């Protein structure tokens, strides 16, 4: 194979039967990239009987010709999701020089290389691809080497970093590459969802020149030391109307408000008009710097909508100003509302609760048009970031338009708890993020038991995942790989939930994407110091997934087996009155268990997990009826199969440390299951 075509990829990617020229070095394959890519596209086209021309259509729009009935987006309930950040999930050192470069090959992740990953995603059993933001990212005030994917500079432009210089010329421009990714996913039966963050944008978003009134501005002198005011005597909490008076009368808040300025267009319309004309005639980088130099102001860094949140300011993003006027509840506490420039504060950020009377209607219209723009590529759903901080009227507008185009469009709510499930369903969401990301890692503290009780009766399902893009990795938690393997199985079989595989989970990745949730600063140093990606966070830096990790192949097999079991019993798993809460008579603290009635003859699907990762535990299971012998062991992740004995209404099991097993049990007599009301 010629040197210039020697393109390395992880062996795990090559799982579709490539028959072209190939060589291997350890855990990598060496291929001609263009030949490999071309053959893969042909293979994908042969995997389905979908029409020849499907580009730009959702899977529902493609299948509706066969009288496929829309579910209103509830197809997500029966899905297995695979979540990924494109630029890191498919990043790889293709020439083996130890660096992520753009030459001779495009080493960073791209839409084309995500196509290379689709057979692997399909093999795991996933049928919903959830993409973190794909829009153009700003470099202004960027964190790390690349900038955060949530610092969106232009909503209706794809980020240039995802344009593949190696494979892209075979397809077309970046838009065509994204089109092809979604088309290929659909041909493999995989729906595609994107992440959409309408509340915050990059501080130099492209709307600034035409609409500076849509942003909050501060005196440039305060830029580097700008932060949310700390309120003495107040614990970490959400703002409420009855406490605004006390908060606004503090010196800290008064100093904070004094940092804001009116937008530069209002201050000097003629000067702003000439400035804008010059910028449009000769676009250049560092727009904010020139605004600051010319007008003495800059856009305000963002921060969370929680009082005294320890998170530092979001130096790379700013809030959009959704109303022309101050929030009604806050205005009465301002000394002179007319002279006070628009400002961002805890309550202002949470515009779902604290609203003005005059919406920026043109801005709302722009925001509502963004998801429909991505529907022209054929996406099937979207997660709405910080939807809890949007005015309800704007949220409804954002959700309404996509469903008019596609009645089966799916919406995911960024709700990290369970309390708002009824409200989320009434609003139009199909799934919530939920609390698994923090409750599952505390399984040995009883939080997994608590989570199962919480999620089973909800009106909406939640994601089931032991990690998220914002948390530490599962293999770094208590139990390490035993915990990760156990939850890989359990999350496929929990009630009222949708398994979500966070990219890298399947290869026992240690390095997190970000440290936004349930994390400490030390968690970014999960790799050995000798690793070139030590301390790198994919949300900000050049980073890869360690696809050649020892144990990766085993983890992939476990996930595939678990999703196969899920698919085999999917009807029972997704029918609420089939769920049974077994009784655990011994070692209740250490044993997690769920069960389902799987057919009319009374067969039971039973899942048992030992949450003790150091000791074997014995338990007795009751409350699932009179059982027949023998049972059928469908899955076990332990070295030795569990010891199971059945004595009519009692099942005794001895489970190895960290074991998770799945049994199918026959019954002579069906008892009334213990159900959630």
QUIKA-V499966 format. One line per field, one symbol per residue. phi: phi as a letter, one per 30 degrees, with the letter a starting at -180 (. if undefined). psi: psi as a letter, one per 20 degrees, with the letter a starting at -180 (. if undefined). burial: I if it has 9 or more other C-alpha atoms within 8 Angstrom, else O. Layout:
phi=???
psi=???
burial=???
This chain:
phi=.dedcdcdbdedddbcidcddabbbiccccbdedddddddeddddddbcdedcbdicddddddddcidddcijdeddccbcbcacedcdcdaddcicibcccbdbddddadddddedeedddddjdbbcccdecddcdcdhdcidcjdddddcbdcbddedcddddceedckddddddededddeddcicdbbccbcddbbddcedddddbdddbcbbdedcedcdaddccdicdeaddbedcdedddcdedddddddddbddddddaedddedddeddddbdbdiedddddddcibbddedadccdhddededdcbbddcdbdcdeeddedcddaedcddebcbedddcddccbdcbdddddeddddcddedddddjdcaaccdhddcceeddeddddddddddbdcdcbccdccbbdcdddddddkdcacdicddcdddcedcjddeddedddecddbdbdcadabdccddedcdejhdddddddededdbddhbbdbcdejedchdcdddabdbhbbedddcdcdddddceidcddbbdbbcddcedjddddddddddddddeddcddddccedcdbcddcdbhedcccabbbdcaddjdbcbcbbcdcccbdbcbbcbicjdcccdccddabcddceddcbbbhcbbcbccdeidbbbbcbdbcbccdddcdd
psi=pqgijnopqqhhhmkjkpjapqrqocjqqproghgggghggggghiirkqrgojpjqrhghgihhkkppqjkijhhhjrpqopqogihhjpqnhikjjqoriqirohrqrhghhhhighggghhjqjpooprpirpqqipkqpbhhqpiimphohkpqphijoohghghigbrhghghghghggghhjkpqpqrppnihqrqikqiigghmiijrpqrphhjghkprqqpoqjprorqqqhiihghgijqhghghghiiqqqqhghhngghgghgggghhhmprrlghghgghhijrrqpqrrrkppkpiprqniiqqqqoiqhrqpghhhiiqhnhhioqpqprghhhmihhoqainqnhhgggghiigghghhiijqirqpopkhijqqhhgghghhgghhhhoijpppppmojbihkhgggghhjqiqqgajhhhhgikgijihggggghghgjqhqrrqopirriirqqhiirpichggghghhghiijqqlropoopphhikkphprhrkhpkqqhiiiliqqhipijpipphihrpqrqmijqpighgghhggggghggghhkhgghjogjippoqpohplhhipppqqqpiriijqppppppojojhqqpqrpprjjapqqqrroohppjrhpqqopqpnejpppqoprpjqpqpqpprqhpprpqoqq.
burial=OOOOIIIIIIIIIIIOOIOOOOOOOOOIIIIIIIIIIOIIIOOIIOOOOOOOOIIIIIIIIIIIOOOOOOOIIIIIIOIIIIIIIIIIIIIIIIIOOOOIIIOOIIIIIIIIIIIIIIIIIIIIIIIIIIIIIIIIIIOIOIIOOIIIIIIIIIIIOIIOIIIIIIIIIOIIIIOIIIIIIIIIIIIIOIIIIIIIIIIIIIIIIOOIOOOIOIIIIIIIOIIOOIOIOOIOOOOOIOIOOOOIOOIIIIOIIIOIIOIIIIIIIOOOIOOIIOOIOOIOOOOOOOOIOOIIOOOIIIIIIIIIIIIIOOOOIIIIIIIIIIIIOIIIIIIOIIOOIOOOOIIIOIIIIIIIOIIIIOIIOOIIOOIIIIIIIIIIIIIIIIIIIIIOIIIOOIIIIIIOIIIOOIIIIIIIIIIOOIOOIIOIIOOOIIIIIIIIIIIIIIIIOIIIIOIIOIIIIIOIIIIIIIIIOIIIIIIIIOIIIIIIIIIIIIIIIIIIIIIIIIIIIIIIIIIIIIIOOOIOOOIIIIIOOOOOOIOIIIIIIIIIIOIIIOOIIOIIIIIIIIIIIIOOIIOIIIOIOIIIIIOIIOIIOIIIIIIIIIOOOIIIIIIIIIIIIOOIIIIIIIIIIIIIOOIOIIIIIIOOOIOOOIOIIIIIIIIIIIIIIIIIIIIOOOOOIOOOO
